[in-house]
């Protein structure tokens, strides 16, 4: 390749050097002419090989870029053959033959540059497609994991309700019977009966939170209304209201309904535990093909810094992202507004 570049640099078209021995006809039969003929023969074989390789790949794999590759290298072959024929004395050394290699090289550069750009475009599209497929696969895996968690929640809820809860009720009944037998010495026993009843209530609430029966039987709106009523009963100092607009329950996927219920439960629990609020509003409404859940409160609020969210809010963001939804937490002049859109 360096030898070819050195020989081409002697071409008077470029004007780099002025050599009287440039035309090999002047040295007919000399060693220089033989050397140049052998060099040009090797160059011709090399230039002819690359278009043939492109044609071979085109007919084998039927890729159009292989054909364009052959066309581009054919321009280089044509320009090189022009130089060879001029050296051999078969073509005149004039303006056209001197500039033919420059024109064919320029055309070849345009074609091969287009092919290179097209190859980079195809690689980029392929990588983008692979990234999208991997992202979709990760999302599907996460959804299946969440569905597995729902199934496990149902199993634990059933176990708590039918197993532990009934056992606690049986123990409480027997303990109350024992307290009655102790008559006047039953103060401590009565206290244990009441404490055991509170534990049973907690177990039932926990069982309901894991897998709400209302959600499966009556749908999302009824389950959220029941949730609000339970919180209102347990928190007399907090006024909790449920604002509900008609939604098409048939369009709500079970996974989305379960997710929205768990998010509402998490946000309302945060209000009860941390906000010091006097009023909270839960709102469910539909806009076209989007389902929206909003939770308002008039508590102390918090700074919405995203990455510094607690575990509960981080879990909410992760769950919403599974279904390509959005979650926002906005601090108001008094309290917070949380919104989930699926």
Secondary structure, 3 states (H helix, E strand, C coil): CHHHHHHHHCCCCCCCCCCCCCCHHHHCCCHHHHHHHHHHHHHHHHHHHHHHHHHHHHHHHCCHHHHHHHHHHHHHHHHHHHHHHHHHCCCCCCHHHHHHHHHHHHHHHHHHHHHHHHHHHHHHHHHHHHHHHHHHHHHHHHHHHHHHHHHHHHHHHHHHHHHHHHHHHHHHHHHHHHHHHHHHHCHHHHHHHHHHHHHHHHHHHHHHHHCCHHHHHHCHHHHHHHHHHHHHHHCCCCEEEEEECCCCHHHCCHHHHHHHHHHHHHHHHHHHHHHCCCEEEEEEEEECCEEEEEEEECCCCCCCCCCCCCHHHHHHHHHHHHCCCEEEEEECCCCEEEEEEC
